[in-house]
Amino acid sequence: MTFQRTYLLALSAALAGIAHASLGTESLVTLRLTEQYTVPGTYEKDDTGRIIYPRVANYENEWSRFDFQGNLVQDNYEYQSRMVTARLGNREFLGFLVSEGVISSVSGWSLKAIYNEASSIPTFYITRPGSAPIYVGNYFDMQTYGEASAVNATSFERFNTAGDTIASSFRDESITKSETFLTFSTQSGAGTEGSTMNVQGMWQHTLSLRPVRVGSDLEYRYIDGAGSLYAISGSIDDVIPDGQGGFDNFQSIIEGSWLFAAGWPVNDLSAIYPQAEPAP
């Protein structure tokens, strides 16, 4: 945080007379990605160039033609592929966690970004009503490089003749844009079974100092607002067993955005989202 934010937060907390050891914000995350990958563009053909039934997808074929005397009159070769476009949203993303055994099905689960007041980089959890939140941050690596920001921070206090505060107001709002690299991986290491998604994009994050009702008291808190990871470009590597003791590698490219809903205050991260607490 900037000096101004640190000052405003300390001052507002002192006036409120309330202290929470682990304040934070939770925000729902919605993935809107498009995945494109290569598939065979033709089918297996026999030595005369006719499609073999039942049809089997194939990239390439070779066949020859001969005259009645058995002389070669024509050699043929073809290679055909096509691009398939598919949606990659929350349901498909949660499917990666099902394959990892983190959850048994995607039903009812949501992806959430959990923030603490010391960092704009969120920690990721999945949640479902009636179930304990599950930390999935060990699958993520999110790094930012360079930023531009717009900040509007002001404060005032009014005192009586005895020096007591009789009125006060605090304002601190910011929008920050950062170049971001994000990796999501279910692989335990290079060349092992699983999937790895690497993307680059612009991370837009909003933060505001707001009065929050805590029981019968009111205190100022930094609350993370709506944000997005947009202009995403990247790729996915899927490594799966080939049935012969080795692995097959399939690649695809992705584009799109991640949307972060306006946040909701969390009074005690340690009780619900302990891995999101600031490092000591």
N, C-alpha and C positions, 0 to 999 in steps of 0.2 A: 504494500500500500504506500501511497505517497505520504509525506509529512502531514499534509492537510487532512487526509482521511484518518490518519492515526490520531491526530489532535481532536477531530470532531467526534470520533468514536469514543475516545477516552472521556471526553467532556460529557457527552450525552449519557454514557453509562454511569458516570459519577452522579449526574443529576437524577437519573432514574433510581439509583441506589440499589440496583439489582445486578447480579453477576451470574452468568451461566458459563460453565467451564468449557463447553464445546458447542458453539453456535454454528449453524450452517443453513443451507438451502437445498431443497430437492426439486428436480425438474424432470418432467417426462421428455423422452427423446423419441423422435419419429424419423425413421430412415426412408428417404425417397431416392433410391438409386436405380440405375439402369445398368444391367450387365449384358455384355455382348461376348459371344464366344463362337469358335469355329466348329462346324460339323461337316461330315461328308456331304458332297453335293451330287453323288451319283450312286449306282448300285453295282454289285458284282455282276460281271458279264462272262459268258462262255467264250470259247475260242473262235466263235463266229461274230462276236460283238452283240449278242442278244442277252437281255437281262435274265438272270437266273431266278426262278421262283422256288420257294418263297424268297422275297427280296431281302437282301442284306445290304445295309448302307456301306458305301465304300468311297475312298478318295480317288483311287486310280485303277485303270484297267489297261491291259494290252491284249491285242488279238491280231491275227494275220489272215489274209485271204490268198487262196491259190487257184490257179486255173485247172482245167480238166486233166492236164498233164502233170499236175503237182508242182508247177512252177510258182514261186512266190510272186504275187502281183501287187500286194499292198500290205504294209505294216501300219498298225494303228496304236496310238497311245493317247490316253486322256487322263487328266487330273482335274477334279472339280471339288470345290468346297463352297460353303456359304456361311454367312453370319446369322446367328440367331440372337434375338433381343429378348431379354427376360427382365421382369421386375424383381428387385431385391429390396424387400421391405423388412419390417420388424419380424414378421412371421418367419421369413426365410433366414434372417439373422439368428433368431432364437433356435432355429433348426441346427445350427452349428453347435450350440450348447447342448442340445439333445444328443447329438452324435458323440459329445464328450462325456455324457453321463451326468452332466451338471443338473439337468432336469429330465423328467421322463417324457414330457410332452410340452408343446408351446402354449397350450390352452391356459388363458388367464394371466400369463406372465407379461410384464411390461419392463422396458429398459429405462433406467433412470440415471441421470447425472446428479451426483451429490457434491456440493461445494462446501468448503470451509472458508472462513473469512481471511485466511492467510494466502490463498492462492486462487487464481482464476481458472486453473486447470482442474476439471472435475474428476471425481472417482466414480466408477460405474458399478451399479448394482442392478439386479433384476428383482422385481417384487410381484407379489400376487396376493389378493385379499385372503386372509386366513392363514397365510404362510409367512415364515420368517424371511426377511430379505436375504438374498444370496449375493455375496461379493463376487464380481467377475472382473475386477480391475487387474488381476494378474494376467488376463488375456490381452490387455491394452497397453499401448505405449503412445502417449500423445505429447508432442513437443512443439513449441512455438519459436519462431525466429523473426525478430523484427516486429515492430508494431507502430501504429498511429492511433492517437486517441483524442477525444474531445471531452473535457471535464468542466463541470459547472459546480463549484463548491463555495458555499457561503455560510456564515454563522453570525448570530448576534445574541447578546444577553442584556437585559435591562435590570438595574438594581434599585433598591430603595435606599433611603438615607442610612439605614443600618448596615448596608452592604449585602443584604440578602437578594438572591435572584428572584425577580417577580415575573419575568417573561424571558423566553428564549426560543430560538428557532435555528434549525440546522438543515442544510441542503447539500447534498453531494451526489451528483449524477454523472455517469460517464458511459461512453461508448468506445470500445477498443476493437481494432481490427489487427489481426496477426496472421502472418504466414504460418501454416500449420502442417505438420506431418503426423499422420496417425497410422499405427499398425494394430491390427487385430489378428491374433494367431492362436490356433489350437494345436500347433506343432510343438513338440518338445525339443526339437532341434532341426538343423538343416538335413533334408533328405528323409525325415521321418513322416509317418502318416499324419494327415491333418490338412488344414487350410490356413493360408495366410493372406490377409488383405492389407495392401499398402496404398495409402491415398495421400494426396496433397491437396490443399484447399485454403480458403480464407476463413478464419475463425472470427466471427463478430460476436462480441460479448458485451452485455449491458449490466450495469451495477448501480444501485441507488440506495441511499440512506433513507430508511422509512421508519415511521413509528409503528411498532408492533405491540399488540395487546398480549401480555403474558399474565394470566390470571386477572387480578384487579388492577394491575400496573401497566404503564405504557413506557416502552423504552425504544430508543433508536437502534436500528439494526441495519447492517449491510445485507441487502437481498439481491440475489442474482436474477436479472430479468430475462426476457426472451432473447434467444441468440440463435446462431446458425453456423454450420460449417458448410460453406457453399463453394461453387465453382470446383467441385471435387473432380479429380481425375486420378486414376490409379489402376491397380490390377489385383487379381486374385489368383493364387497358385493352389490348386487342389492336388494333393498327393495321396493316392489310394493304392492298395495292394493289387498286383496284376494277376494273382492266383498262381503264380509260379515262383513265389519266394522273393519277388522284387516289387517294384512300384511303378505305377504309371503317373505321369504328371500332366495335368490339364490346366491351361491358362485361359483367363478371360480378362476383359477390361471393364472398368466401371466408371460411371459419371453420375452426377446428381448432387444431393445435399442431405445434411442431417439437420433437423429442426429441434430446437430446445425450447420448451414451453416456459412461460413466466414461472419463476420459482415460488416455492412455498416455504415459510420459515421452519427450521428444525431447531428446537431448543436444546437438545442434548444428542449430539452425534454419537457419543459413546454408547448410548442405550440402544440405538437402532442401526447406525452405520459406523461402527467403530473404526473401520479401515480408512474412513474419510477424514478422521481427525488430523489436525496439523502435526507434523513431526515435532518431537520435543526439542 
